């Protein structure tokens, strides 16, 4: 577990923003990942919210060596296995279940499980996790709530996602218990649909330059 945590931190600490991507067309996956990497955001989370997601992960893993592709919205052990087979290098879940944690325990691929409440955070700690997703961040109390967790959970780091954009990302990144944020604003649906990769790369550059505490 310690090695997997270190591997995950190596990804999350590499950039202040992890793009959270919903890909509807497999053909968009490779040029999108290349544009984001060119802009300074090589690590991306492709969510399993579309039928194209697994094939998109596989395409990026095979064709974009500069990218670090992860799978998001993993809800159960079967999806974990599918993402692993597609060569995802990290797995993200909005929460955690015993089944999902069991699947993760038998894999070398690091899991970023979700936790919001003190009870959920304590359960994740008991299972050996100290790096957690905080989702949906804004709706769950935002940066102020995360700041209040820093003292009782001093050893826990968070990647908040949900309702985060350029206007409020800095509020989260200024916190000592936030390792990075997840956001979709660097790859808007309209720019992806139009294939405007240079504009997406420019958005990525702006996000990559955001300051952390």
N, C-alpha and C positions, 0 to 999 in steps of 0.2 A: 504493500500500500504506500509506503513512504516513497518508493521510486516512482510510482504512478503519480503521486502528488507533485513531486519535483518536475516530472515531465509536463504535467498540466500547467504548473506555474511558469515553466519555461515558455509555453505558448502564450499564456495570458499576460505575462509581464512584458512580452515582446512588443506590444502595441497598446495604446490607451483605449482603443475602440475595436471590438470584434464585430464585423458586419454580420447581421442576421438576415439571411437571404431566403426568399420564397421564389423558387424557380419553376416556372410553368412550362418552359420549353427547354429541353435538354441542350439544344443548339446554342442557347445563351450562356450555358454554364462556364465553358472554357474561356471565351472572351471576357466574361464578367470577372472571373477569378484573376485573369491576367491583368485587367485594368486595375483592380483593387490592389494587387501585389505591386504593380507599377507605381501606384500612389502611396505605397508604404504600409499597406494592410494585407500581408500575406495570409494570415490566419482568418478563415471565414467559417461561419456556421450555416450550413444548408439545412433548412428545417424540413421535416417530413410532413409537410402540409399540402403537398401536391403529388400526383402520381409520378411526376418526373424526378422527384427528389433523389431517390436511390441511384438512378442512372446518371443523374447530374453529379453526384458525389463520386461515382466511379470514374466519370469522364475527367473531372478535375484532378483526381488522384493519379490518373494515368498520363494526362497530357500537360499538366501545369506543375512541373517539379518545384517551382519557386513558391507554390502555395502550400498551406497547411490546412487541409479541409477537414472540418468536423461535421457531425450530424446532430441536428437539434430536434426538439419536440419528440424525443424518444420516450415512450410511455410504458413499455413493457419489455420483457426479455426477448420476445421474438423480434421486435424492432431493433433491439440492441444487436442481435445476431445478424440481422440484415444489413445494418449499418457497418458492422465489422467486416462482413463479406464484401461490401462495396469499397473497403479500404479507408473508411473514416479514421482519422488519427486521434480524435477525441470525441466524446459523446456528451450531449447536453440534454438534461431533462428538466421540465418545469417543477417537478416534485420528486418523490422517491417512494418506492414500495419495496417490500421484502423480496419480491420476485426480481425486480430490476437490480437491486443491490446484489442479489445472488448471481445474476448474469454477469454483472460487472466484476465480481470477485474472482471469476474464473477466466477473465480476459486480461491481456496486457494493455488494453486501451483504457486510458483514464476516463473516468466519469465525473462530470460536473453536475451533481444533483441539485434540485431546487429545494429551498427551505425559506420560510417567511417568519413563522412564529417562534418564540423561544423554545417551545416544546419540539418543533420540527428541527430546529438547529441542534438541540441537545441529542435528539435521536440520530441525527447525521453524525455528530461527534462520536457517539457511542459506537457507530458503525465504522469509525476510522476516517471520516471525512472532515477536512478543515478548510476546504475551498468550496464555496457553494454559490449557486445561482440564486439571485433574489428577484423573483418574478411574481406578479407584475409590479414593478418597482414603484411607479408613481401612485398607482391605485392602492398599494399596500402601505403607504406612509411616506414614501420618498426618501430623500437624503436625510431628513431630520430623524426619521425612524431608524435608518441604518446607523446614524451617528450614535443614537441611544443604545445600540447593541454593542458598541465597541468595548465598553468597560466590562460587562458581564461575560462577553465572549471574545476575550482579548486575543485568543489564538486563531480566530476564524477570519478568513478573507472572503469577500463577496465579489461577484460579477453581476451587478444589477442590470436588468433588461425590462423593457416595457414602459412606453411613454417617455423615453429618453431621446433627446435631440440636441442640436447645437446650442440651444438656449439654456438647457439645464444640465448638460453633461458635466460641465465644470463643477457644479455643486457636488456631484458624486465623486468625481476624480480628486477633489480636494480632501476627501476623507481617508484617514489612515487605514481603514479596514476594507477599502475598495481597491481591488487590483486592476480592474478595467471595467468598461461598460459595454453592453451589447446594444446595437442600434441598427435600424434599417434605413436611416436617412441617407446613408452614403450610397445606396443603390435603389433609388426610387423606381417604382414599377414603370412609370412612363419612359424613363431613360433607358431601362432595360429593354422594353418593348421596341423602342426606336433604335436600339443598338448604338447609343451615344456613349461609347466607351471612354472617350477622352474626357467627357464631362464627369463621368463617374470616377475616373482616375483623379481628377481635380478635387472632387468632394473627398476622396480618400486622403489626399495630401493634407487637406484641412483638418480632417479627423486625426490623422497620424501626428499632427503637430500640437495636439491638445496637451496641455501640461497636467502632470499628476503631482500629488503631494510628495 
